[in-house]
Amino acid sequence: MKAQAIHNAVAVITHSVLPSGVKVVVAPCDGYQGFDKLPKGITFNGVPYGLTGWNSDRNVAYFRTDKVVALS
């Protein structure tokens, strides 16, 4: 058996649903350079999420379903 890389994959630390119903995915992010390299949107379990921000203290980035994502 061979292992194959998944291109354009984003690691997920957690995913949750806020009381408002908005879904959030938390991904690792090492500083602003790491944040800048993340995609502007992802699909998680078939649902689109937009990149909304990052926390430099926790080294994580946030993707949320209430951020509109458009494909070009």
Secondary structure, DSSP 8 states (H G I E B T S, - for coil): ------TT----SEEEE-TTS-EEEEEE--HHHHHHHS-SEEEETTEEEEEEEEETTTTEEEEETTS-----
